[in-house]
Amino acid sequence: MDFPHPLTKAIFLKREKRFLVHAKLEDGRRVAAHTNNTGSMRGCLAPQAEIWLSRATNPARKLQWTLELVRTVENPTNAVQGDVLVGVNTIIANRLLREALDTNHLPLLPPEAEIRAEVKYGQSSRVDFLVTEASGRRRRPPLRATSEAGCRDRCEGFRIGLPSYSQKHFTP
């Protein structure tokens, strides 16, 4: 995926509260970074894990770094698969999923399918993606990004499943 700004490699040190992670940059500097992912991320954030941060373009921003990616560390205790690159910035989840669909990294859909994002559906709903197949069949795939690495239904950091909150949007 092409990020809008260059990413800086670092080592994860610890997480403090929900929105703050501490990291060590390759030059040895220690920095605090914002994470907008409120999930536990226990399946991917392990001490000394490789992470990638983006630098804020706004010099007045309190935290100048944002956590974007994590490379998982093998952990047999909780069945986490190692060496998986996981996108953890929830703001770009749909953009990551769109790129994965467009480049056929998630071969779930026929290649000739038209994929539209953020489509109004019904009177008061919106779907992340609406897929129209060549036959005219329309589907709303329940694709969700995840911070849970090593899941059986995971594909390169994506969880593919039917979360309970998306059931009203899915027609197989």
Secondary structure, DSSP 4 states (H G I P E B T S, - for coil): ---SS-EEEEEEEEEETTTEEEEEETTS-EEEEE----S--TTT--TT-EEEEEE-S-TT-SS-EEEEEEE---BGGGTBPSS-EEE--GGGHHHHHHHHHHTTSSTTS-TT-EEEEEEEETTTEEEEEEEE-TTS-EE---EEE-S-TT-TTEETTEEES--GGGGGG---
